[in-house]
Amino acid sequence: MNFQCGQYLLQLDRPHIMGIVNVTPDSFSDGGRYTSVDLAVEHALKLIADGADILDIGGESTRPGAEPVSLDEELNRVIPVISALAKQIKVPISIDTYKPEVMRASIEAGADMVNDVQALRMPGAVDAVANSQAGVCLMHMQGDPKTMQLEPHYQDVVAEVRAFLNERKQALLASGIAANRIVLDPGFGFGKSRAHNIALLKNLQDLADLDSPLLVGLSRKSILAAIAGDDEQRLPASLAAAVISAMKGAKILRVHDVKATVQACKVLAAIQ
């Protein structure tokens, strides 16, 4: 299985590690730490040194309860970082956004991938990426970040997430976006209760048979802290979730702790 990610063709014969670079003041885990261009670039270079295969740059928090930011503010946060990184690194750059204008500007600045929590449902989003070679991640979310965790409800969360991701994939294929440019994300923590998240992880292989690579983002999320009973130290639970996800078919792991996750995946590879 391969993934056309802009100028890069990734052979997904092992789990690829996507390192998170939040250029935001309010992200749930590291908000405010990398808000300047220099600090964000420095952090991104460290993630690459630690083994990141992809970088995911985000300028708007999508944590539960987060307020949206303006288009100009998001552009001001992410475009200088993408431009600076594109000149000096040799790994794909992903832009984490749902705004078509940010997608276009980011691709022009050097981004190789669009990671969209809205699954390209905003008007103009499909057109923003269709005529490029950028890879696309389609994520499932019930509701929006401000309200999604109030009362998430499903009859069958696995079946409903699977149907949504397949519908969005077919829409992109119909628009002319090649199948090998598409990855799918079940959206852990986005409009899902503890039981919903556990059911999705337990049955992740049911999504892997959609014939698109799966991207999983569970790193440091509150569901893991709740299960482990430790809200301060989320790394051990995050590593467990990453390994379980990889064993169940995930091809891209979106994480904060790149070096530790790379090491955990090496242990998994040794026994597979």
BALOBA-1460 file (C-alpha; in Angstrom, 3 decimals):
// residues 272
<rec num="1" residu="m" x="0.000" y="0.000" z="0.000"/>
<rec num="2" residu="n" x="1.347" y="3.415" z="-0.949"/>
<rec num="3" residu="f" x="0.249" y="6.973" z="-0.265"/>
<rec num="4" residu="q" x="0.807" y="9.836" z="-2.702"/>
<rec num="5" residu="c" x="1.550" y="12.729" z="-0.407"/>
<rec num="6" residu="g" x="2.431" y="15.699" z="-2.569"/>
<rec num="7" residu="q" x="5.951" y="15.248" z="-3.889"/>
<rec num="8" residu="y" x="6.411" y="12.105" z="-1.784"/>
<rec num="9" residu="l" x="5.227" y="8.541" z="-2.458"/>
<rec num="10" residu="l" x="5.150" y="6.827" z="0.934"/>
<rec num="11" residu="q" x="5.381" y="3.039" z="1.047"/>
<rec num="12" residu="l" x="3.190" y="2.167" z="4.015"/>
<rec num="13" residu="d" x="4.751" y="-1.227" z="4.714"/>
<rec num="14" residu="r" x="5.259" y="-0.102" z="8.330"/>
<rec num="15" residu="p" x="3.482" y="2.387" z="10.593"/>
<rec num="16" residu="h" x="4.505" y="5.924" z="9.686"/>
<rec num="17" residu="i" x="4.805" y="8.452" z="12.491"/>
<rec num="18" residu="m" x="3.187" y="11.869" z="12.075"/>
<rec num="19" residu="g" x="4.626" y="14.395" z="14.498"/>
<rec num="20" residu="i" x="2.333" y="17.133" z="15.807"/>
<rec num="21" residu="v" x="3.345" y="20.798" z="15.599"/>
<rec num="22" residu="n" x="0.617" y="22.954" z="17.167"/>
<rec num="23" residu="v" x="1.104" y="26.643" z="16.386"/>
<rec num="24" residu="t" x="-1.724" y="27.528" z="18.763"/>
<rec num="25" residu="p" x="-2.131" y="29.081" z="22.215"/>
<rec num="26" residu="d" x="-4.915" y="26.705" z="23.313"/>
<rec num="27" residu="s" x="-4.369" y="23.130" z="22.090"/>
<rec num="28" residu="f" x="-5.158" y="20.616" z="24.815"/>
<rec num="29" residu="s" x="-1.655" y="19.225" z="25.317"/>
<rec num="30" residu="d" x="0.975" y="21.699" z="24.154"/>
<rec num="31" residu="g" x="-0.918" y="24.900" z="23.450"/>
<rec num="32" residu="g" x="1.247" y="28.003" z="23.676"/>
<rec num="33" residu="r" x="4.596" y="26.218" z="23.558"/>
<rec num="34" residu="y" x="5.405" y="26.759" z="19.875"/>
<rec num="35" residu="t" x="3.536" y="29.920" z="18.923"/>
<rec num="36" residu="s" x="6.506" y="31.716" z="17.328"/>
<rec num="37" residu="v" x="7.817" y="30.653" z="13.935"/>
<rec num="38" residu="d" x="11.313" y="29.959" z="15.273"/>
<rec num="39" residu="l" x="10.056" y="27.799" z="18.150"/>
<rec num="40" residu="a" x="7.674" y="25.881" z="15.880"/>
<rec num="41" residu="v" x="10.414" y="25.203" z="13.327"/>
<rec num="42" residu="e" x="12.841" y="24.169" z="16.060"/>
<rec num="43" residu="h" x="10.260" y="21.739" z="17.466"/>
<rec num="44" residu="a" x="9.517" y="20.349" z="13.982"/>
<rec num="45" residu="l" x="13.206" y="19.708" z="13.318"/>
<rec num="46" residu="k" x="13.493" y="17.890" z="16.642"/>
<rec num="47" residu="l" x="10.534" y="15.672" z="15.725"/>
<rec num="48" residu="i" x="12.245" y="14.775" z="12.452"/>
<rec num="49" residu="a" x="15.465" y="13.973" z="14.306"/>
<rec num="50" residu="d" x="13.406" y="11.761" z="16.620"/>
<rec num="51" residu="g" x="12.078" y="9.809" z="13.631"/>
<rec num="52" residu="a" x="8.938" y="11.579" z="12.378"/>
<rec num="53" residu="d" x="7.969" y="10.535" z="8.850"/>
<rec num="54" residu="i" x="5.422" y="13.363" z="8.439"/>
<rec num="55" residu="l" x="4.849" y="16.704" z="10.181"/>
<rec num="56" residu="d" x="1.320" y="17.949" z="10.912"/>
<rec num="57" residu="i" x="1.105" y="21.732" z="11.309"/>
<rec num="58" residu="g" x="-2.003" y="23.131" z="12.973"/>
<rec num="59" residu="g" x="-3.038" y="26.733" z="13.630"/>
<rec num="60" residu="e" x="-6.484" y="26.208" z="15.169"/>
<rec num="61" residu="s" x="-7.242" y="24.047" z="18.183"/>
<rec num="62" residu="t" x="-9.913" y="21.368" z="17.700"/>
<rec num="63" residu="r" x="-9.959" y="20.242" z="21.330"/>
<rec num="64" residu="p" x="-13.422" y="19.830" z="22.881"/>
<rec num="65" residu="g" x="-14.914" y="23.249" z="23.593"/>
<rec num="66" residu="a" x="-12.429" y="25.127" z="21.410"/>
<rec num="67" residu="e" x="-13.474" y="28.425" z="19.859"/>
<rec num="68" residu="p" x="-12.827" y="28.887" z="16.125"/>
<rec num="69" residu="v" x="-10.183" y="31.358" z="14.977"/>
<rec num="70" residu="s" x="-10.395" y="33.766" z="12.064"/>
<rec num="71" residu="l" x="-9.039" y="32.931" z="8.634"/>
<rec num="72" residu="d" x="-6.386" y="35.650" z="8.818"/>
<rec num="73" residu="e" x="-5.205" y="34.514" z="12.234"/>
<rec num="74" residu="e" x="-4.862" y="30.901" z="11.118"/>
<rec num="75" residu="l" x="-2.974" y="31.907" z="7.976"/>
<rec num="76" residu="n" x="-0.637" y="34.109" z="10.004"/>
<rec num="77" residu="r" x="0.125" y="31.219" z="12.330"/>
<rec num="78" residu="v" x="0.791" y="28.423" z="9.838"/>
<rec num="79" residu="i" x="2.026" y="29.806" z="6.513"/>
<rec num="80" residu="p" x="5.363" y="31.198" z="7.819"/>
<rec num="81" residu="v" x="6.061" y="27.858" z="9.533"/>
<rec num="82" residu="i" x="5.240" y="25.809" z="6.430"/>
<rec num="83" residu="s" x="7.289" y="28.126" z="4.212"/>
<rec num="84" residu="a" x="10.298" y="27.924" z="6.516"/>
<rec num="85" residu="l" x="10.140" y="24.135" z="6.848"/>
<rec num="86" residu="a" x="9.570" y="23.477" z="3.139"/>
<rec num="87" residu="k" x="12.943" y="25.044" z="2.381"/>
<rec num="88" residu="q" x="14.925" y="22.765" z="4.676"/>
<rec num="89" residu="i" x="13.298" y="19.371" z="5.277"/>
<rec num="90" residu="k" x="12.801" y="16.206" z="3.246"/>
<rec num="91" residu="v" x="9.660" y="14.793" z="4.839"/>
<rec num="92" residu="p" x="6.040" y="15.582" z="3.934"/>
<rec num="93" residu="i" x="4.342" y="18.567" z="5.565"/>
<rec num="94" residu="s" x="0.664" y="18.261" z="6.445"/>
<rec num="95" residu="i" x="-1.660" y="21.179" z="7.166"/>
<rec num="96" residu="d" x="-4.320" y="20.481" z="9.791"/>
<rec num="97" residu="t" x="-7.243" y="22.666" z="8.701"/>
<rec num="98" residu="y" x="-10.826" y="22.595" z="7.462"/>
<rec num="99" residu="k" x="-10.727" y="25.990" z="5.720"/>
<rec num="100" residu="p" x="-10.316" y="25.834" z="1.911"/>
<rec num="101" residu="e" x="-8.401" y="29.122" z="1.849"/>
<rec num="102" residu="v" x="-5.839" y="27.754" z="4.319"/>
<rec num="103" residu="m" x="-5.563" y="24.551" z="2.290"/>
<rec num="104" residu="r" x="-4.762" y="26.462" z="-0.898"/>
<rec num="105" residu="a" x="-2.272" y="28.811" z="0.748"/>
<rec num="106" residu="s" x="-0.565" y="25.945" z="2.571"/>
<rec num="107" residu="i" x="-0.163" y="23.863" z="-0.582"/>
<rec num="108" residu="e" x="1.290" y="26.900" z="-2.361"/>
<rec num="109" residu="a" x="3.693" y="27.383" z="0.568"/>
<rec num="110" residu="g" x="4.915" y="23.784" z="0.357"/>
<rec num="111" residu="a" x="2.442" y="21.537" z="2.185"/>
<rec num="112" residu="d" x="2.137" y="18.007" z="0.823"/>
<rec num="113" residu="m" x="-1.009" y="16.928" z="2.649"/>
<rec num="114" residu="v" x="-4.312" y="18.274" z="3.992"/>
<rec num="115" residu="n" x="-5.538" y="16.801" z="7.279"/>
<rec num="116" residu="d" x="-9.184" y="17.864" z="7.619"/>
<rec num="117" residu="v" x="-11.383" y="17.166" z="10.656"/>
<rec num="118" residu="q" x="-14.381" y="18.097" z="8.472"/>
<rec num="119" residu="a" x="-13.463" y="15.543" z="5.765"/>
<rec num="120" residu="l" x="-13.485" y="18.194" z="3.001"/>
<rec num="121" residu="r" x="-17.170" y="19.015" z="3.565"/>
<rec num="122" residu="m" x="-16.723" y="22.789" z="3.666"/>
<rec num="123" residu="p" x="-17.778" y="24.482" z="0.401"/>
<rec num="124" residu="g" x="-14.730" y="24.724" z="-1.847"/>
<rec num="125" residu="a" x="-12.597" y="22.276" z="0.157"/>
<rec num="126" residu="v" x="-12.571" y="19.525" z="-2.485"/>
<rec num="127" residu="d" x="-11.707" y="22.048" z="-5.207"/>
<rec num="128" residu="a" x="-8.898" y="23.412" z="-3.035"/>
<rec num="129" residu="v" x="-7.005" y="20.114" z="-3.216"/>
<rec num="130" residu="a" x="-8.333" y="18.403" z="-6.352"/>
<rec num="131" residu="n" x="-5.914" y="19.998" z="-8.804"/>
<rec num="132" residu="s" x="-2.853" y="19.412" z="-6.647"/>
<rec num="133" residu="q" x="-0.963" y="16.251" z="-5.745"/>
<rec num="134" residu="a" x="-1.568" y="16.765" z="-2.032"/>
<rec num="135" residu="g" x="-2.562" y="13.797" z="0.049"/>
<rec num="136" residu="v" x="-5.832" y="14.087" z="1.953"/>
<rec num="137" residu="c" x="-6.894" y="12.756" z="5.353"/>
<rec num="138" residu="l" x="-10.663" y="12.481" z="5.822"/>
<rec num="139" residu="m" x="-11.704" y="12.391" z="9.481"/>
<rec num="140" residu="h" x="-15.029" y="11.541" z="11.099"/>
<rec num="141" residu="m" x="-16.449" y="14.016" z="13.598"/>
<rec num="142" residu="q" x="-19.941" y="14.188" z="15.057"/>
<rec num="143" residu="g" x="-20.844" y="17.836" z="15.656"/>
<rec num="144" residu="d" x="-18.143" y="20.500" z="15.940"/>
<rec num="145" residu="p" x="-15.277" y="21.029" z="18.402"/>
<rec num="146" residu="k" x="-17.236" y="23.466" z="20.565"/>
<rec num="147" residu="t" x="-20.144" y="21.055" z="21.213"/>
<rec num="148" residu="m" x="-19.049" y="17.600" z="20.044"/>
<rec num="149" residu="q" x="-18.522" y="16.081" z="23.500"/>
<rec num="150" residu="l" x="-21.792" y="17.208" z="25.064"/>
<rec num="151" residu="e" x="-23.978" y="14.232" z="24.108"/>
<rec num="152" residu="p" x="-22.433" y="12.062" z="21.374"/>
<rec num="153" residu="h" x="-24.854" y="9.358" z="20.278"/>
<rec num="154" residu="y" x="-24.712" y="6.431" z="17.841"/>
<rec num="155" residu="q" x="-26.759" y="3.307" z="17.173"/>
<rec num="156" residu="d" x="-23.592" y="1.500" z="16.022"/>
<rec num="157" residu="v" x="-20.506" y="3.697" z="16.170"/>
<rec num="158" residu="v" x="-18.260" y="1.397" z="14.127"/>
<rec num="159" residu="a" x="-20.802" y="0.939" z="11.330"/>
<rec num="160" residu="e" x="-21.686" y="4.639" z="11.253"/>
<rec num="161" residu="v" x="-18.080" y="5.846" z="11.201"/>
<rec num="162" residu="r" x="-17.277" y="3.279" z="8.513"/>
<rec num="163" residu="a" x="-20.218" y="4.390" z="6.357"/>
<rec num="164" residu="f" x="-19.286" y="8.067" z="6.712"/>
<rec num="165" residu="l" x="-15.646" y="7.522" z="5.777"/>
<rec num="166" residu="n" x="-16.610" y="5.397" z="2.795"/>
<rec num="167" residu="e" x="-19.122" y="8.024" z="1.620"/>
<rec num="168" residu="r" x="-16.514" y="10.779" z="1.826"/>
<rec num="169" residu="k" x="-13.933" y="8.622" z="0.061"/>
<rec num="170" residu="q" x="-16.364" y="7.930" z="-2.793"/>
<rec num="171" residu="a" x="-17.124" y="11.655" z="-3.077"/>
<rec num="172" residu="l" x="-13.434" y="12.421" z="-3.497"/>
<rec num="173" residu="l" x="-12.964" y="9.648" z="-6.028"/>
<rec num="174" residu="a" x="-15.900" y="11.043" z="-8.012"/>
<rec num="175" residu="s" x="-14.214" y="14.462" z="-7.986"/>
<rec num="176" residu="g" x="-11.122" y="13.003" z="-9.636"/>
<rec num="177" residu="i" x="-8.864" y="12.655" z="-6.591"/>
<rec num="178" residu="a" x="-6.876" y="9.424" z="-6.962"/>
<rec num="179" residu="a" x="-7.450" y="6.644" z="-4.446"/>
<rec num="180" residu="n" x="-3.789" y="6.567" z="-3.420"/>
<rec num="181" residu="r" x="-4.031" y="10.211" z="-2.261"/>
<rec num="182" residu="i" x="-6.651" y="9.373" z="0.404"/>
<rec num="183" residu="v" x="-6.237" y="8.256" z="4.018"/>
<rec num="184" residu="l" x="-9.040" y="7.851" z="6.563"/>
<rec num="185" residu="d" x="-9.243" y="8.770" z="10.258"/>
<rec num="186" residu="p" x="-12.013" y="7.482" z="12.587"/>
<rec num="187" residu="g" x="-11.676" y="10.631" z="14.686"/>
<rec num="188" residu="f" x="-11.022" y="9.344" z="18.190"/>
<rec num="189" residu="g" x="-12.343" y="11.861" z="20.717"/>
<rec num="190" residu="f" x="-14.275" y="13.886" z="18.151"/>
<rec num="191" residu="g" x="-17.908" y="13.517" z="19.145"/>
<rec num="192" residu="k" x="-17.405" y="10.165" z="20.853"/>
<rec num="193" residu="s" x="-17.840" y="8.879" z="24.399"/>
<rec num="194" residu="r" x="-15.433" y="6.582" z="26.218"/>
<rec num="195" residu="a" x="-17.460" y="3.563" z="25.075"/>
<rec num="196" residu="h" x="-17.487" y="4.792" z="21.465"/>
<rec num="197" residu="n" x="-13.710" y="5.286" z="21.424"/>
<rec num="198" residu="i" x="-13.077" y="1.855" z="22.905"/>
<rec num="199" residu="a" x="-15.420" y="0.220" z="20.393"/>
<rec num="200" residu="l" x="-13.640" y="1.925" z="17.495"/>
<rec num="201" residu="l" x="-10.198" y="0.891" z="18.692"/>
<rec num="202" residu="k" x="-11.340" y="-2.661" z="19.402"/>
<rec num="203" residu="n" x="-12.812" y="-2.958" z="15.889"/>
<rec num="204" residu="l" x="-10.329" y="-0.828" z="13.972"/>
<rec num="205" residu="q" x="-9.751" y="-3.637" z="11.475"/>
<rec num="206" residu="d" x="-13.352" y="-3.142" z="10.288"/>
<rec num="207" residu="l" x="-12.284" y="0.263" z="8.984"/>
<rec num="208" residu="a" x="-8.995" y="-0.972" z="7.555"/>
<rec num="209" residu="d" x="-10.883" y="-3.012" z="4.966"/>
<rec num="210" residu="l" x="-12.062" y="0.176" z="3.215"/>
<rec num="211" residu="d" x="-8.854" y="-0.168" z="1.159"/>
<rec num="212" residu="s" x="-7.436" y="3.185" z="2.249"/>
<rec num="213" residu="p" x="-4.655" y="3.689" z="4.801"/>
<rec num="214" residu="l" x="-5.901" y="4.465" z="8.302"/>
<rec num="215" residu="l" x="-4.563" y="7.390" z="10.312"/>
<rec num="216" residu="v" x="-5.092" y="7.210" z="14.069"/>
<rec num="217" residu="g" x="-4.731" y="10.125" z="16.486"/>
<rec num="218" residu="l" x="-5.014" y="8.996" z="20.102"/>
<rec num="219" residu="s" x="-1.879" y="10.616" z="21.495"/>
<rec num="220" residu="r" x="-2.338" y="12.122" z="24.999"/>
<rec num="221" residu="k" x="-6.130" y="12.226" z="24.669"/>
<rec num="222" residu="s" x="-8.399" y="12.365" z="27.688"/>
<rec num="223" residu="i" x="-9.939" y="8.964" z="26.915"/>
<rec num="224" residu="l" x="-6.525" y="7.394" z="27.593"/>
<rec num="225" residu="a" x="-6.068" y="9.342" z="30.816"/>
<rec num="226" residu="a" x="-9.497" y="8.176" z="31.965"/>
<rec num="227" residu="i" x="-8.743" y="4.537" z="31.207"/>
<rec num="228" residu="a" x="-5.278" y="4.642" z="32.782"/>
<rec num="229" residu="g" x="-6.389" y="6.685" z="35.772"/>
<rec num="230" residu="d" x="-3.585" y="9.242" z="35.364"/>
<rec num="231" residu="d" x="-4.273" y="12.676" z="33.922"/>
<rec num="232" residu="e" x="-0.705" y="13.900" z="34.377"/>
<rec num="233" residu="q" x="1.315" y="11.177" z="32.683"/>
<rec num="234" residu="r" x="-0.337" y="10.143" z="29.433"/>
<rec num="235" residu="l" x="2.688" y="8.742" z="27.600"/>
<rec num="236" residu="p" x="2.402" y="5.059" z="28.664"/>
<rec num="237" residu="a" x="-1.258" y="4.899" z="27.658"/>
<rec num="238" residu="s" x="-0.490" y="6.717" z="24.406"/>
<rec num="239" residu="l" x="2.184" y="4.171" z="23.521"/>
<rec num="240" residu="a" x="-0.181" y="1.300" z="24.274"/>
<rec num="241" residu="a" x="-2.823" y="2.871" z="22.038"/>
<rec num="242" residu="a" x="-0.295" y="3.419" z="19.247"/>
<rec num="243" residu="v" x="0.869" y="-0.197" z="19.286"/>
<rec num="244" residu="i" x="-2.697" y="-1.543" z="19.423"/>
<rec num="245" residu="s" x="-3.658" y="0.728" z="16.522"/>
<rec num="246" residu="a" x="-0.718" y="-0.474" z="14.438"/>
<rec num="247" residu="m" x="-1.520" y="-4.105" z="15.201"/>
<rec num="248" residu="k" x="-5.090" y="-3.533" z="14.047"/>
<rec num="249" residu="g" x="-4.115" y="-1.952" z="10.741"/>
<rec num="250" residu="a" x="-3.299" y="1.725" z="11.282"/>
<rec num="251" residu="k" x="-0.658" y="2.930" z="8.817"/>
<rec num="252" residu="i" x="-0.109" y="6.468" z="10.153"/>
<rec num="253" residu="l" x="0.087" y="7.334" z="13.860"/>
<rec num="254" residu="r" x="-0.388" y="11.012" z="14.723"/>
<rec num="255" residu="v" x="1.544" y="11.608" z="17.950"/>
<rec num="256" residu="h" x="3.178" y="14.165" z="20.229"/>
<rec num="257" residu="d" x="5.904" y="11.820" z="21.537"/>
<rec num="258" residu="v" x="7.657" y="10.806" z="18.340"/>
<rec num="259" residu="k" x="10.841" y="9.203" z="19.693"/>
<rec num="260" residu="a" x="9.029" y="6.951" z="22.180"/>
<rec num="261" residu="t" x="6.446" y="5.907" z="19.589"/>
<rec num="262" residu="v" x="9.147" y="5.074" z="17.041"/>
<rec num="263" residu="q" x="10.815" y="2.822" z="19.609"/>
<rec num="264" residu="a" x="7.524" y="1.119" z="20.509"/>
<rec num="265" residu="c" x="6.841" y="0.437" z="16.818"/>
<rec num="266" residu="k" x="10.319" y="-1.061" z="16.401"/>
<rec num="267" residu="v" x="9.466" y="-3.607" z="19.092"/>
<rec num="268" residu="l" x="6.220" y="-4.401" z="17.288"/>
<rec num="269" residu="a" x="8.044" y="-4.785" z="13.964"/>
<rec num="270" residu="a" x="10.508" y="-7.218" z="15.524"/>
<rec num="271" residu="i" x="7.760" y="-9.673" z="16.417"/>
<rec num="272" residu="q" x="5.613" y="-9.326" z="13.310"/>
